[in-house]
Amino acid sequence: MASQRSQKVKKRLQALQRRRQQTSTRRPLSQIPPESADQVAMTTTGEIMQLIRLHYEVENIDKLRAIFASLRCLEYDASHTRWVWLYTEEARTLSFKNPRAADNVVLGEFVCKGETDSVLNLRSFERATNALVFFDHHMPRTVARVTARYCPPLAAKARDIVSKHYQQFLDYYGTDLVTYPDGKTMAGDLQKFHQYQFTWAPREEVEAFLKRHHLSAPSPQVDWSPELLACDDGIGVYFNPAEGQEMMMSFDDVRRGFHKQGGDLTVDEAEMVRQFLYSDAISPQFVRKLVQEYGDASIVAAFLIPQDSDKYFLEYLLRRYKGHFYRKRYPSLSIVDA
């Protein structure tokens, strides 16, 4: 059994070496026939080539490595500190356009970034969708789970859409921060804003949208959460140009707390100022928006920071409680085929 395992490992290493040799001996661009420039790049398994990256949040790196080692379709490549996913053994049951692809075709690669993050690099949508199902079956989510699916061209398109929506928000409201007394008022007003957004779209696109979704008028219904609709102590809606819309409930206490500039905060106001900083759904930009308007004295009071502290305390709090915003971020917008 050990001998068979050794032979399999040897064959996979040879396959990886052949692949590197093939990559290193590719013809220069000047030697590629001109007609190749118009051809679509395809993967070995028959799909259109599209670079995609799946991001995993790792809860237990030791268990993850043990799972990788137990899968015969994964091989560790020490020279590149990666786990290579091969089209063989357990992965051979996956469906591709060219199922006759040779054994040991590289489907993707896992690269661990520290103890808590790992990425799976792939080269087609089909490989990505297969990977999601395959590794969700073999890796318990208590060990690692997908946190993002990244495709550079679609990410750029999503950022363009967010930028356009931000400009529409500014044109409609005249500001990037709007407050409402309660959830129902917010829902009704944002419904009007969504109707306004349709005035930006070409007429033929609007008509196609209405026909596709069986609507008589451009008035899309938003499924607001019951908790948000029931909120009656203020809601702040901030449009972050890099992230999209952010909402904070109980915003009356937050704003009153900041408005007092550190003097005589009530228990509720101090707590909501802290929650504003604690919330992982509120960006540093939203916090800085209120600091720009009211100053940071109420943050000093809510967190019992000594008056003679250096001004970097705010940056420390933002990075402590909102550190994920300082890492690589992806658009909070999904693009689907209509």
C-alpha positions in Angstrom: 0.0 0.0 0.0 2.8 2.4 0.9 4.6 1.5 -2.3 1.5 2.3 -4.4 1.1 5.6 -2.5 4.7 6.5 -3.3 4.2 5.7 -7.0 1.2 8.0 -7.1 3.1 10.8 -5.4 5.9 10.4 -7.8 3.6 10.5 -10.9 2.0 13.7 -9.6 5.3 15.4 -9.0 6.4 14.4 -12.5 3.2 15.9 -13.9 3.8 19.2 -12.0 7.4 19.3 -13.3 6.2 18.7 -16.9 3.7 21.5 -16.6 6.4 23.9 -15.3 8.7 22.8 -18.2 5.9 23.4 -20.7 5.3 26.9 -19.2 9.0 27.8 -19.3 9.3 26.7 -23.0 6.4 28.6 -24.5 7.1 30.5 -27.7 7.7 34.2 -27.5 4.8 36.4 -28.5 6.5 37.3 -31.7 6.4 33.6 -32.8 2.7 33.1 -32.2 0.6 33.2 -35.4 -1.4 36.5 -35.8 -4.8 34.7 -35.9 -4.2 33.5 -32.3 -4.9 37.0 -31.0 -8.6 36.5 -32.0 -9.0 33.1 -30.4 -10.6 32.6 -27.0 -8.3 31.1 -24.4 -9.6 27.7 -23.2 -8.7 25.5 -20.2 -7.6 22.0 -20.7 -11.0 20.8 -19.4 -12.8 22.8 -22.1 -14.1 26.0 -20.5 -13.4 29.6 -21.4 -10.5 30.8 -19.3 -11.5 33.3 -16.6 -9.3 33.9 -13.5 -11.3 33.4 -10.3 -10.3 33.4 -6.7 -12.2 31.9 -3.8 -11.4 33.3 -0.4 -11.7 31.0 2.7 -11.7 32.0 6.3 -9.8 29.3 8.2 -11.0 28.4 11.7 -8.5 25.5 12.3 -5.4 25.5 10.1 -4.1 22.2 11.5 -7.4 20.4 10.7 -7.4 22.0 7.2 -3.9 20.7 6.5 -4.9 17.3 7.7 -7.9 17.3 5.3 -5.7 18.4 2.4 -3.2 15.6 3.2 -6.1 13.0 3.2 -7.4 14.0 -0.2 -5.6 12.1 -3.0 -6.5 14.8 -5.5 -4.5 17.4 -3.6 -0.7 17.4 -3.7 1.6 19.7 -1.7 4.1 21.7 -3.8 6.8 22.7 -1.4 8.7 24.8 -3.9 5.7 27.2 -4.2 4.2 26.5 -0.7 0.8 25.6 -2.2 -1.6 22.7 -2.4 -2.3 21.8 -6.0 -5.7 20.5 -6.9 -5.5 17.8 -9.6 -8.1 16.3 -11.9 -7.7 12.8 -10.5 -8.9 10.5 -7.8 -11.8 12.1 -5.9 -12.0 15.0 -8.3 -12.3 12.7 -11.3 -16.1 12.5 -10.7 -16.5 16.3 -11.4 -18.2 17.2 -14.7 -16.4 19.3 -17.3 -16.9 20.0 -21.0 -13.9 17.9 -21.7 -14.1 14.9 -19.3 -11.5 13.1 -21.3 -8.8 15.5 -20.0 -5.7 13.7 -18.9 -5.1 12.7 -15.3 -3.2 15.3 -13.2 -4.5 18.3 -15.0 -4.1 21.2 -12.5 -7.6 22.5 -11.6 -6.5 25.0 -9.1 -4.2 25.8 -6.2 -4.7 26.5 -2.5 -2.4 29.1 -1.0 -2.6 29.7 2.7 -2.0 33.3 3.8 -1.2 33.0 7.5 -3.2 31.0 10.0 -6.7 32.4 9.2 -6.9 32.9 5.4 -6.6 30.7 2.4 -7.3 31.4 -1.3 -8.1 28.9 -4.1 -7.0 30.2 -7.5 -8.9 28.8 -10.5 -9.2 29.5 -14.2 -12.9 29.1 -15.1 -16.4 29.6 -13.7 -17.1 25.9 -14.1 -14.1 25.0 -12.0 -15.1 27.6 -9.4 -18.7 26.2 -9.1 -17.3 22.6 -9.0 -14.8 23.7 -6.3 -17.5 25.2 -4.1 -19.5 22.0 -4.0 -16.5 19.7 -3.9 -14.7 21.3 -1.0 -17.9 22.2 0.9 -18.4 18.4 1.0 -14.9 17.5 2.1 -14.1 20.5 4.4 -16.5 21.2 7.3 -17.4 24.8 7.6 -16.2 24.7 11.2 -12.7 24.2 9.7 -12.9 26.6 6.7 -15.6 28.4 4.9 -15.9 30.6 1.7 -16.0 34.3 2.5 -15.7 35.7 -1.0 -15.7 34.7 -4.7 -13.5 37.0 -6.7 -13.3 37.6 -10.4 -11.3 40.7 -11.4 -13.4 41.8 -14.5 -16.7 41.4 -12.6 -15.2 43.1 -9.5 -14.3 46.1 -11.7 -17.8 46.1 -13.2 -19.3 46.0 -9.7 -17.2 48.9 -8.5 -18.4 50.9 -11.5 -22.0 50.2 -10.6 -21.4 51.2 -7.0 -19.8 54.4 -8.1 -22.8 55.2 -10.3 -25.3 54.4 -7.5 -23.3 56.7 -5.2 -23.6 59.6 -7.7 -27.3 59.0 -8.0 -27.6 59.0 -4.2 -25.8 62.4 -4.0 -27.9 63.9 -6.8 -31.1 62.8 -5.2 -30.4 63.6 -1.6 -27.7 66.3 -1.9 -25.7 64.4 0.8 -24.2 61.0 1.5 -25.9 60.7 4.9 -29.6 60.7 5.3 -31.5 60.1 8.6 -35.1 58.8 9.2 -37.3 58.8 12.3 -38.3 55.2 11.8 -38.0 52.1 9.5 -41.3 52.6 7.6 -40.4 56.2 6.7 -37.0 55.0 5.5 -38.5 52.2 3.4 -41.0 54.5 1.7 -38.4 57.1 0.9 -35.8 54.7 -0.4 -38.6 53.2 -2.6 -38.9 56.6 -4.3 -35.1 56.8 -4.7 -35.1 53.4 -6.4 -37.8 54.7 -8.8 -35.6 57.7 -9.4 -32.7 55.4 -10.3 -34.6 54.1 -13.3 -34.6 57.6 -14.8 -30.9 57.1 -15.4 -31.3 53.9 -17.3 -31.9 53.8 -21.1 -35.5 53.4 -22.0 -35.0 50.0 -23.7 -33.2 48.6 -20.7 -36.1 49.7 -18.4 -38.7 48.1 -20.7 -36.7 44.9 -20.8 -36.4 44.9 -17.0 -40.2 45.4 -16.6 -41.0 42.7 -19.1 -38.5 40.2 -17.5 -39.9 40.7 -14.0 -43.5 41.1 -15.0 -43.8 44.7 -13.6 -46.1 47.4 -14.9 -44.0 50.2 -13.5 -40.3 50.7 -12.5 -41.0 50.2 -8.8 -38.9 47.3 -7.5 -40.0 45.9 -4.1 -37.3 45.6 -1.4 -37.6 42.9 1.2 -36.7 44.9 4.4 -36.1 42.9 7.6 -39.0 43.2 10.2 -36.5 44.4 12.8 -35.5 47.3 10.5 -39.1 48.3 9.7 -40.0 48.2 13.4 -37.2 50.5 14.4 -38.6 53.7 15.8 -35.6 55.5 17.3 -33.9 56.7 14.2 -32.1 55.1 11.2 -29.0 56.6 9.6 -28.3 55.7 5.9 -24.8 56.4 4.7 -23.6 55.8 1.2 -20.0 54.8 1.3 -18.6 55.4 -2.2 -16.3 52.3 -1.8 -18.7 50.0 0.0 -22.3 50.9 -0.9 -25.2 51.7 1.6 -24.7 51.3 5.3 -27.5 51.5 7.8 -27.4 52.1 11.6 -30.5 51.6 13.8 -31.0 53.6 17.0 -29.3 56.4 15.2 -31.0 59.1 17.3 -28.9 58.2 20.3 -25.8 58.0 18.2 -26.3 61.4 16.7 -27.3 63.0 20.0 -24.3 61.5 21.6 -21.9 63.0 19.0 -23.8 66.3 19.1 -23.1 66.7 22.8 -19.3 66.6 22.0 -18.5 64.6 25.1 -20.6 66.5 27.7 -23.2 64.8 29.8 -23.8 61.7 27.6 -26.7 59.6 28.9 -26.0 55.9 29.4 -27.9 55.0 26.2 -26.0 57.6 24.2 -22.6 56.5 25.4 -23.5 52.8 24.7 -24.7 53.6 21.2 -21.5 55.6 20.4 -19.6 52.5 21.5 -21.8 50.2 19.4 -21.2 52.5 16.4 -17.5 51.8 16.8 -18.0 48.1 17.6 -20.3 47.3 14.6 -18.5 45.3 11.9 -21.1 46.5 9.4 -20.2 50.2 9.9 -17.2 51.3 8.0 -14.4 53.7 9.3 -15.7 56.2 6.7 -19.1 56.3 8.3 -17.4 57.0 11.7 -15.2 59.7 10.2 -18.3 61.3 8.6 -19.7 62.0 12.1 -16.3 62.9 13.5 -15.9 65.5 10.7 -19.3 67.0 11.6 -19.2 66.8 15.4 -15.7 66.0 16.5 -14.4 63.1 18.5 -15.0 64.3 22.0 -18.0 61.9 22.5 -15.8 58.9 21.5 -13.3 60.0 24.1 -16.1 60.2 26.7 -17.8 56.9 25.7 -14.5 54.9 25.8 -13.2 56.7 29.0 -10.0 57.9 27.1 -7.8 60.3 29.1 -8.1 63.8 27.9 -4.4 64.2 27.3 -4.2 61.1 25.0 -2.6 61.5 21.6 -5.0 61.9 18.7 -4.1 58.5 17.2 -6.6 56.9 19.6 -9.3 57.1 16.9 -7.2 55.3 14.4 -6.4 52.7 17.0 -10.1 52.1 17.8 -11.0 51.9 14.1 -8.3 49.3 13.4 -9.1 47.3 16.5 -12.9 47.0 15.9 -13.0 47.5 12.1 -9.8 45.8 11.0 -11.5 43.9 8.2 -12.0 47.2 6.4 -8.3 47.7 6.2 -7.7 44.5 4.4 -8.4 43.8 0.8 -12.1 44.5 0.2 -14.5 43.4 -2.5 -17.6 45.2 -3.8 -20.8 44.6 -1.7 -22.7 43.9 -4.9 -23.5 40.7 -6.7 -23.8 40.6 -10.5 -26.1 37.9 -11.8 -27.2 37.0 -15.3 -30.7 38.3 -15.8 
